[in-house]
Amino acid sequence: MPKPEQIPIQRHMGIGELNKKIGALEKYMKILRRLYFIKCRYGGVSVVAAARQVGITKSVAYNWQRRWNEDGYVGIIPRHAGGRPSKLSESQKKQLETLLSQKSYWTTVEVKDLIFREFGAEYSPKQVRVILKKLGTGYAEPCDNSLLDSGECDLCQLAIH
């Protein structure tokens, strides 16, 4: 039997804020990895060997080196914005979080409908789950009405945190 936790973790921020901070720092980790590759090249290590050391393919290594040669440090900064922009602004996401706190549990379909009603943005149920995860909230999946009436459906009792 595992030992109980001796020192509980203090939650200084919500999971959504924690995920945002992690996301922001990941960009710097990518730059650091590219700088290690460049440092290997400065040290006379071949492109293939340097690529192997930092865990990238040969073609990616040549791209990084080309960008370094053309633009220096600026050239190795990741250029992509991380995907398609969200249909909801940051302030709308905060509004959504406030709206979600008004009820103890929501299904993904209910949240999808709420987003469309309040903000005019249409999302798939899968994307709604992604949004809820980023906000650090839970959700309930809809279940068979017979299970709901009998009280046997545990999923319908999941609460927004």
C-alpha positions in Angstrom: 0.0 0.0 0.0 1.5 3.4 -1.0 2.4 5.9 1.7 0.1 8.9 2.1 1.5 12.2 0.9 3.7 13.8 3.6 3.8 17.3 2.2 0.8 18.4 0.1 1.3 20.6 -2.9 0.3 24.3 -2.5 -1.8 25.5 -5.4 -0.5 29.0 -6.0 -2.3 29.2 -9.4 -5.0 27.4 -11.3 -4.2 24.7 -13.8 -5.1 27.1 -16.7 -2.6 29.7 -15.6 0.0 26.9 -15.0 -0.5 25.6 -18.5 -0.1 29.1 -19.9 3.2 29.6 -18.1 4.4 26.2 -19.3 3.4 27.1 -22.9 5.3 30.4 -22.7 8.5 28.7 -21.5 8.4 25.9 -24.0 9.3 28.4 -26.7 12.5 29.1 -24.8 13.3 25.4 -24.5 13.0 25.2 -28.3 15.5 28.0 -28.7 17.9 26.5 -26.2 17.9 23.2 -28.1 18.7 25.0 -31.3 21.5 26.9 -29.6 23.0 23.6 -28.4 22.9 22.4 -32.0 24.7 25.6 -33.1 27.2 25.2 -30.3 28.0 21.7 -31.5 28.5 23.0 -35.1 30.8 25.7 -33.7 32.8 22.9 -32.0 33.4 21.2 -35.4 30.7 18.5 -34.9 29.2 17.4 -38.2 25.5 18.3 -39.0 24.5 14.7 -38.7 26.3 14.2 -35.4 25.0 17.5 -34.0 21.5 16.5 -35.1 21.8 13.2 -33.3 23.0 14.9 -30.1 20.0 17.2 -29.9 17.5 14.6 -31.1 16.5 16.0 -34.5 16.5 14.7 -38.1 19.2 15.6 -40.5 16.8 17.7 -42.6 15.6 19.7 -39.6 19.3 20.3 -38.7 20.1 21.7 -42.2 17.0 24.0 -41.9 18.2 25.3 -38.5 21.7 25.8 -39.9 20.4 27.6 -43.0 18.3 29.9 -40.8 21.2 30.6 -38.5 23.5 31.4 -41.4 20.9 33.7 -43.0 19.6 35.5 -39.9 21.8 34.6 -36.8 20.0 34.2 -33.5 16.7 35.7 -34.8 16.7 33.0 -37.5 16.4 30.2 -34.9 13.4 31.6 -33.0 10.4 29.5 -33.8 8.2 31.3 -36.3 4.9 29.5 -36.0 2.2 30.9 -33.7 1.2 27.5 -32.5 -1.8 26.8 -34.7 -5.0 28.5 -35.7 -6.0 31.5 -33.5 -8.8 30.9 -31.1 -12.3 32.0 -32.0 -12.7 33.3 -28.4 -10.6 36.2 -27.2 -8.9 36.1 -23.8 -11.6 38.3 -22.3 -14.3 36.0 -23.7 -12.6 33.0 -22.2 -12.7 34.8 -18.8 -16.4 35.5 -19.3 -16.9 31.8 -20.2 -15.1 30.8 -17.0 -17.5 33.1 -15.0 -20.5 31.6 -16.8 -19.4 28.1 -16.1 -19.1 28.8 -12.4 -22.8 29.6 -12.2 -23.7 25.9 -12.4 -22.2 22.9 -10.6 -21.8 20.7 -13.7 -22.0 21.0 -17.5 -21.9 18.6 -20.3 -19.7 19.3 -23.3 -22.8 19.8 -25.5 -24.2 22.3 -23.0 -20.9 24.2 -23.0 -20.8 24.1 -26.8 -24.3 25.6 -27.0 -23.4 28.2 -24.3 -20.4 29.3 -26.3 -22.5 29.6 -29.5 -25.3 31.5 -27.7 -23.0 33.9 -25.8 -20.2 34.5 -28.3 -21.4 33.2 -31.7 -18.5 30.9 -32.0 -19.1 27.3 -33.1 -16.9 24.5 -31.7 -16.9 20.7 -32.0 -17.4 18.8 -28.7 -13.7 17.7 -28.9 -12.6 21.4 -29.1 -14.9 22.3 -26.2 -13.1 19.6 -24.1 -9.7 21.2 -25.1 -11.0 24.7 -24.1 -12.3 23.3 -20.7 -9.0 21.6 -20.0 -7.0 24.8 -20.8 -9.4 26.7 -18.4 -8.7 24.0 -15.8 -12.3 23.0 -15.5 -14.0 19.7 -15.6 -17.0 18.6 -17.6 -19.6 15.9 -17.7 -20.4 13.7 -20.7 -24.1 13.2 -21.5 -25.4 9.8 -20.7 -28.4 7.6 -21.3 -31.5 9.2 -19.7 -32.4 5.9 -18.1 -29.1 5.8 -16.2 -29.5 9.5 -15.3 -33.0 8.8 -13.8 -31.8 5.8 -11.9 -28.8 7.7 -10.4 -26.3 5.2 -11.8 -24.5 7.6 -14.0 -21.3 8.8 -12.2 -20.3 11.0 -15.2 -23.2 13.3 -14.8 -21.9 14.1 -11.3 -18.6 15.5 -12.5 -18.4 19.1 -11.3 -16.8 22.2 -12.7 -13.7 22.9 -10.5 
